[in-house]
Amino acid sequence: MARSLNKVQLIGNLTRDPELRYTPNGRGVCTFSVATNRSWTTESGEKREEVDFHRIVAWGKLAELCSQFLTKGRKVYVEGRLATRNWTGQDGTQKSTTEIVIDDMILLDNRGGASQQSGHSEESGNQEVAQGDAEEEVKKPSVTRSTPKPVEKAEETAGSGDEEVDPGDIPF
């Protein structure tokens, strides 16, 4: 039996604020757009750049997290699958769209201190991680947390002036 794979990974910037709605049964769905840039140099030496826009859809708890933490301009990593939807428009014409249904999202910047507000550690690179599943009920988000190292007593550290303090060792 032949295997197949439908996986998309993107790093880009949000082009608009996320829109959170709920299905009639109360399940959250969040949509937003991500822009990705590609630049290259032509054979004549001219620099060119191309921008692609991607429609992103998140479901359940992941949708609520996206709505809470994402805003226009933020850099984000998303991972999911391509999905194509077909429907009949109000004017009776057949319409189609291809979107990325995500099950993972990681914030790649630290605007507004969002990682500190949500309790994520500084050691995790100021990244917020959320995971979900578009088809089934979403599990609790997976978050990388670190345990702070114990603080040494002041008497023990005061006399050792030749050591540098690593900011990661500070427990607050």
C-alpha positions as a Markdown table, in Angstrom:
| # | Residue | x | y | z |
|---|---|---|---|---|
| 1 | Met | 0.0 | 0.0 | 0.0 |
| 2 | Ala | 1.4 | 3.4 | -1.0 |
| 3 | Arg | 1.7 | 6.0 | 1.7 |
| 4 | Ser | 0.7 | 9.6 | 1.3 |
| 5 | Leu | 1.5 | 12.8 | 3.2 |
| 6 | Asn | -0.3 | 16.1 | 3.5 |
| 7 | Lys | 1.8 | 18.4 | 5.7 |
| 8 | Val | 2.4 | 22.1 | 5.6 |
| 9 | Gln | 4.9 | 24.1 | 7.6 |
| 10 | Leu | 5.0 | 27.9 | 7.3 |
| 11 | Ile | 6.8 | 30.7 | 9.0 |
| 12 | Gly | 5.4 | 34.1 | 8.3 |
| 13 | Asn | 3.7 | 37.2 | 9.5 |
| 14 | Leu | 0.0 | 37.6 | 10.2 |
| 15 | Thr | -1.6 | 40.0 | 7.7 |
| 16 | Arg | -4.7 | 40.6 | 9.8 |
| 17 | Asp | -6.0 | 40.0 | 13.3 |
| 18 | Pro | -7.6 | 36.5 | 13.8 |
| 19 | Glu | -11.3 | 36.1 | 13.6 |
| 20 | Leu | -12.8 | 33.7 | 16.2 |
| 21 | Arg | -16.3 | 32.2 | 15.7 |
| 22 | Tyr | -18.2 | 29.3 | 17.1 |
| 23 | Thr | -20.1 | 26.5 | 15.4 |
| 24 | Pro | -23.7 | 25.9 | 16.5 |
| 25 | Asn | -22.5 | 23.1 | 18.8 |
| 26 | Gly | -20.1 | 25.6 | 20.5 |
| 27 | Arg | -16.8 | 24.5 | 18.9 |
| 28 | Gly | -14.4 | 27.4 | 18.2 |
| 29 | Val | -13.0 | 28.1 | 14.7 |
| 30 | Cys | -10.4 | 30.8 | 14.1 |
| 31 | Thr | -9.3 | 32.1 | 10.7 |
| 32 | Phe | -6.3 | 34.3 | 9.9 |
| 33 | Ser | -3.9 | 35.0 | 7.1 |
| 34 | Val | -0.1 | 34.5 | 7.0 |
| 35 | Ala | 2.2 | 36.1 | 4.5 |
| 36 | Thr | 5.4 | 34.3 | 3.4 |
| 37 | Asn | 8.2 | 36.1 | 1.5 |
| 38 | Arg | 10.6 | 34.6 | -1.0 |
| 39 | Ser | 13.5 | 36.6 | -2.5 |
| 40 | Trp | 15.9 | 35.7 | -5.3 |
| 41 | Thr | 18.3 | 37.3 | -7.7 |
| 42 | Thr | 17.6 | 37.0 | -11.5 |
| 43 | Glu | 20.3 | 36.0 | -14.0 |
| 44 | Ser | 20.7 | 39.7 | -14.8 |
| 45 | Gly | 21.5 | 40.5 | -11.1 |
| 46 | Glu | 18.1 | 42.1 | -10.3 |
| 47 | Lys | 16.8 | 41.3 | -6.8 |
| 48 | Arg | 13.2 | 40.1 | -6.9 |
| 49 | Glu | 10.7 | 39.4 | -4.1 |
| 50 | Glu | 7.5 | 37.5 | -4.1 |
| 51 | Val | 4.8 | 37.3 | -1.3 |
| 52 | Asp | 2.3 | 34.5 | -0.9 |
| 53 | Phe | -0.7 | 34.8 | 1.3 |
| 54 | His | -2.1 | 31.7 | 3.1 |
| 55 | Arg | -5.5 | 31.3 | 4.7 |
| 56 | Ile | -5.1 | 29.5 | 8.1 |
| 57 | Val | -7.9 | 27.7 | 10.0 |
| 58 | Ala | -7.6 | 26.5 | 13.6 |
| 59 | Trp | -10.3 | 24.5 | 15.5 |
| 60 | Gly | -11.2 | 24.0 | 19.2 |
| 61 | Lys | -8.9 | 25.1 | 22.0 |
| 62 | Leu | -6.2 | 25.9 | 19.4 |
| 63 | Ala | -8.6 | 28.4 | 17.8 |
| 64 | Glu | -9.2 | 30.1 | 21.1 |
| 65 | Leu | -5.4 | 30.3 | 21.8 |
| 66 | Cys | -4.8 | 31.8 | 18.3 |
| 67 | Ser | -7.5 | 34.4 | 18.9 |
| 68 | Gln | -6.0 | 35.2 | 22.3 |
| 69 | Phe | -2.3 | 35.5 | 21.4 |
| 70 | Leu | -2.1 | 36.4 | 17.7 |
| 71 | Thr | -2.4 | 39.9 | 16.2 |
| 72 | Lys | -1.6 | 41.5 | 12.9 |
| 73 | Gly | 2.2 | 41.6 | 12.2 |
| 74 | Arg | 3.3 | 38.9 | 14.6 |
| 75 | Lys | 5.7 | 36.2 | 13.3 |
| 76 | Val | 4.3 | 32.7 | 13.7 |
| 77 | Tyr | 5.1 | 29.1 | 12.8 |
| 78 | Val | 2.1 | 27.0 | 11.9 |
| 79 | Glu | 1.9 | 23.4 | 11.0 |
| 80 | Gly | -1.0 | 21.5 | 9.5 |
| 81 | Arg | -2.5 | 20.1 | 6.3 |
| 82 | Leu | -3.9 | 21.5 | 3.1 |
| 83 | Ala | -7.7 | 21.3 | 2.8 |
| 84 | Thr | -9.9 | 22.3 | -0.2 |
| 85 | Arg | -13.5 | 23.3 | 0.4 |
| 86 | Asn | -16.2 | 23.6 | -2.3 |
| 87 | Trp | -19.5 | 25.4 | -1.9 |
| 88 | Thr | -22.2 | 27.1 | -3.9 |
| 89 | Gly | -22.2 | 30.9 | -3.5 |
| 90 | Gln | -25.2 | 33.1 | -3.0 |
| 91 | Asp | -25.2 | 33.9 | -6.7 |
| 92 | Gly | -25.4 | 30.1 | -7.5 |
| 93 | Thr | -21.8 | 29.8 | -8.7 |
| 94 | Gln | -19.5 | 27.0 | -7.5 |
| 95 | Lys | -16.7 | 28.3 | -5.4 |
| 96 | Ser | -13.6 | 26.7 | -4.0 |
| 97 | Thr | -10.8 | 27.6 | -1.6 |
| 98 | Thr | -7.6 | 25.9 | -0.4 |
| 99 | Glu | -6.6 | 26.6 | 3.2 |
| 100 | Ile | -4.3 | 25.2 | 5.8 |
| 101 | Val | -5.9 | 23.5 | 8.8 |
| 102 | Ile | -3.4 | 23.8 | 11.6 |
| 103 | Asp | -2.7 | 21.5 | 14.5 |
| 104 | Asp | 0.4 | 23.3 | 15.8 |
| 105 | Met | 1.2 | 27.0 | 16.3 |
| 106 | Ile | 4.4 | 28.6 | 17.8 |
| 107 | Leu | 4.8 | 32.4 | 18.3 |
| 108 | Leu | 8.2 | 33.4 | 17.1 |
| 109 | Asp | 8.3 | 37.0 | 18.5 |
| 110 | Asn | 7.6 | 38.5 | 21.9 |
| 111 | Arg | 5.4 | 41.5 | 21.3 |
| 112 | Gly | 3.5 | 42.8 | 24.2 |
| 113 | Gly | 5.0 | 40.3 | 26.7 |
| 114 | Ala | 2.5 | 37.6 | 25.7 |
| 115 | Ser | 4.8 | 34.8 | 26.8 |
| 116 | Gln | 5.3 | 36.3 | 30.2 |
| 117 | Gln | 1.5 | 36.8 | 30.7 |
| 118 | Ser | 0.8 | 33.2 | 29.8 |
| 119 | Gly | 3.4 | 31.8 | 32.2 |
| 120 | His | 5.9 | 30.5 | 29.6 |
| 121 | Ser | 9.6 | 30.4 | 30.5 |
| 122 | Glu | 12.3 | 32.7 | 29.2 |
| 123 | Glu | 14.4 | 29.7 | 28.6 |
| 124 | Ser | 12.0 | 28.4 | 25.9 |
| 125 | Gly | 13.1 | 31.3 | 23.7 |
| 126 | Asn | 10.0 | 33.3 | 24.3 |
| 127 | Gln | 8.0 | 30.9 | 22.2 |
| 128 | Glu | 4.4 | 29.9 | 22.9 |
| 129 | Val | 3.4 | 26.5 | 21.7 |
| 130 | Ala | -0.1 | 25.3 | 21.1 |
| 131 | Gln | -1.3 | 22.0 | 19.6 |
| 132 | Gly | -4.7 | 20.9 | 18.5 |
| 133 | Asp | -6.6 | 18.6 | 16.2 |
| 134 | Ala | -9.0 | 19.8 | 13.5 |
| 135 | Glu | -11.1 | 16.7 | 13.5 |
| 136 | Glu | -11.4 | 15.6 | 17.1 |
| 137 | Glu | -11.7 | 17.5 | 20.4 |
| 138 | Val | -8.5 | 19.3 | 21.0 |
| 139 | Lys | -6.2 | 18.2 | 23.8 |
| 140 | Lys | -4.6 | 20.6 | 26.3 |
| 141 | Pro | -1.9 | 22.7 | 24.7 |
| 142 | Ser | 1.7 | 21.5 | 25.0 |
| 143 | Val | 3.9 | 24.1 | 26.5 |
| 144 | Thr | 7.7 | 23.9 | 27.1 |
| 145 | Arg | 8.4 | 24.9 | 30.7 |
| 146 | Ser | 11.6 | 24.9 | 32.5 |
| 147 | Thr | 12.2 | 24.5 | 36.2 |
| 148 | Pro | 14.3 | 27.3 | 37.7 |
| 149 | Lys | 17.6 | 26.4 | 39.2 |
| 150 | Pro | 17.8 | 26.8 | 43.0 |
| 151 | Val | 19.3 | 30.1 | 44.2 |
| 152 | Glu | 22.5 | 29.7 | 46.1 |
| 153 | Lys | 22.9 | 31.5 | 49.5 |
| 154 | Ala | 24.4 | 35.0 | 49.3 |
| 155 | Glu | 27.3 | 34.0 | 51.5 |
| 156 | Glu | 28.3 | 31.2 | 49.1 |
| 157 | Thr | 28.2 | 33.4 | 46.0 |
| 158 | Ala | 29.6 | 36.6 | 47.4 |
| 159 | Gly | 33.1 | 35.2 | 47.8 |
| 160 | Ser | 33.4 | 33.6 | 44.3 |
| 161 | Gly | 33.7 | 36.9 | 42.3 |
| 162 | Asp | 35.4 | 35.1 | 39.4 |
| 163 | Glu | 32.2 | 33.5 | 38.1 |
| 164 | Glu | 29.8 | 35.3 | 35.7 |
| 165 | Val | 26.1 | 35.1 | 36.3 |
| 166 | Asp | 24.1 | 33.5 | 33.5 |
| 167 | Pro | 20.7 | 35.3 | 33.1 |
| 168 | Gly | 19.1 | 31.8 | 32.7 |
| 169 | Asp | 20.2 | 31.0 | 36.3 |
| 170 | Ile | 18.1 | 33.9 | 37.8 |
| 171 | Pro | 14.8 | 32.3 | 39.0 |
| 172 | Phe | 12.6 | 35.3 | 38.3 |
